[in-house]
Amino acid sequence: MNDQASRPMTPEEEIAEMRSHPRPTLRAVSEGMEKHLYTAQPVLDHGFVRVIDYMGDDAAITQAARVSYGKGTKSVQNDEGLIRYLMRHWHSTPFEMCEIKLHVKLPVFVARQWIRHRTANVNEYSARYSILDREFYIPPAEHLAAQSVVNNQGRGDVLEGEEAARVLEILKRDSNQAYDSYEAMISQDGQAGLARELARMNLPTNIYTQWYWKVDLHNLFHFLRLRADPHAQYEIRVYADAICEMVRDWVPFAYGAFEDYRMGAQQLSGKGVECLKRRLAGEVVTQENSGMSKGEWREFEAVWGDA
Ligand SMILES: Cc1cc2nc3c(=O)[nH]c(=O)nc-3n(C[C@H](O)[C@H](O)[C@H](O)COP(=O)(O)OP(=O)(O)OC[C@H]3O[C@@H](n4cnc5c(N)ncnc54)[C@H](O)[C@@H]3O)c2cc1C
């Protein structure tokens, strides 16, 4: 028995093994996505995202759209134009023809935000069955921020000096202490050992978990729109950013349309449209005569300026 056969494969060996047997196929293949397949993209201190499988490409989206539009699509000559049309008009079902299956390793507190996206299929590592690794997310110094004073759901300035050192010390100490207790409770060394499904309840939410996450492109775009947004928490945003890079290579036309009509776009309320029209006509519009609340006006001016 060779060395590799006698022990479990390391993640690198597993990736090399999976990438070493290309097979011919009649299915849609996205050259851009092939380079990502199986390769883990590191995220945070111990996490990663890797593509395990995918279905469809840009052509699968237009192929499905042409079924519904038939001759009507003749007016849109190329695939990119049609995809942009679909995205612009919220015709979303053709995007559901593409799917992606990801293997993600992430801290439990990030997983709690992620799992709120219900339109995906999930299979998570079982901490009832297996023993969790001693791996905790400890933020790098530049992401150790204070509570924001203007946004209850956000961060303010980065902690510095002694305060940063103290916080890091607490995070590391508590993580290790909790894991030591976990190990002590499940230990069968001269004792029955507490069930893993119970012992895990004492672990903090910065411990890492893993899951397979399968989602169609329409719902993935919804996830990315919310989680790659600058207002999303940094720790989930970095995963969304990594996935964006993969999707860009997988379905470049669809991703381009998504970037333009969703990520780069701004939503305007009816009152906002009116204010812009009045401004363009030369009128001086203020919050008082805009019909908007102070909060709405602040957000309006943040995008359209105060002129
Ligand atoms: C910046 C930010 C802050 C947030 N803060 C909080 C918070 O403080 N507390 C909190 O609880 N959550 C919070 N969330 C989570 C948020 O409320 C949503 O649960 C999450 O973004 C998933 O969105 P979704 O339901 O649209 O996605 P999905 O679950 O993927 O659903 C996609 C769409 O499918 C439809 N859908 C899916 N399932 C159902 C269903 N069962 N019934 C009806 N329609 C359905 C809906 O139209 C939905 O928009 C926050 C999210 C963000 C991005």
The ligand as an ORCA input file, in Angstrom:
! r2SCAN-3c Opt
* xyz 0 1
  C     -27.572     44.097      5.419
  C     -28.502     43.011      5.942
  C     -28.990     43.077      7.233
  C     -29.870     42.078      7.705
  N     -30.314     42.139      9.008
  C     -31.144     41.174      9.484
  C     -31.634     41.194     10.842
  O     -31.324     42.096     11.599
  N     -32.430     40.178     11.270
  C     -32.814     39.170     10.437
  O     -33.560     38.282     10.866
  N     -32.374     39.116      9.154
  C     -31.554     40.066      8.674
  N     -31.096     40.003      7.378
  C     -31.486     38.843      6.536
  C     -32.568     39.259      5.543
  O     -33.742     39.696      6.206
  C     -32.917     38.056      4.647
  O     -33.378     36.993      5.448
  C     -31.721     37.556      3.862
  O     -31.051     38.638      3.238
  C     -32.176     36.552      2.799
  O     -32.926     37.236      1.836
  P     -34.134     36.554      1.090
  O     -35.167     36.063      2.051
  O     -34.596     37.525      0.047
  O     -33.377     35.322      0.368
  P     -33.914     33.869      0.032
  O     -34.250     33.132      1.263
  O     -32.891     33.281     -0.902
  O     -35.227     34.119     -0.761
  C     -35.226     34.719     -2.057
  C     -36.620     35.229     -2.318
  O     -37.509     34.087     -2.386
  C     -38.730     34.395     -1.739
  N     -38.927     33.455     -0.625
  C     -38.054     32.481     -0.217
  N     -38.572     31.769      0.786
  C     -39.796     32.299      1.030
  C     -40.817     32.024      1.959
  N     -40.721     31.025      2.833
  N     -41.912     32.790      1.948
  C     -42.050     33.796      1.066
  N     -41.131     34.119      0.152
  C     -40.004     33.378      0.140
  C     -38.657     35.848     -1.302
  O     -39.174     36.643     -2.327
  C     -37.176     36.108     -1.207
  O     -36.805     37.469     -1.397
  C     -30.232     40.982      6.864
  C     -29.730     40.943      5.556
  C     -28.880     41.909      5.086
  C     -28.336     41.807      3.687
*
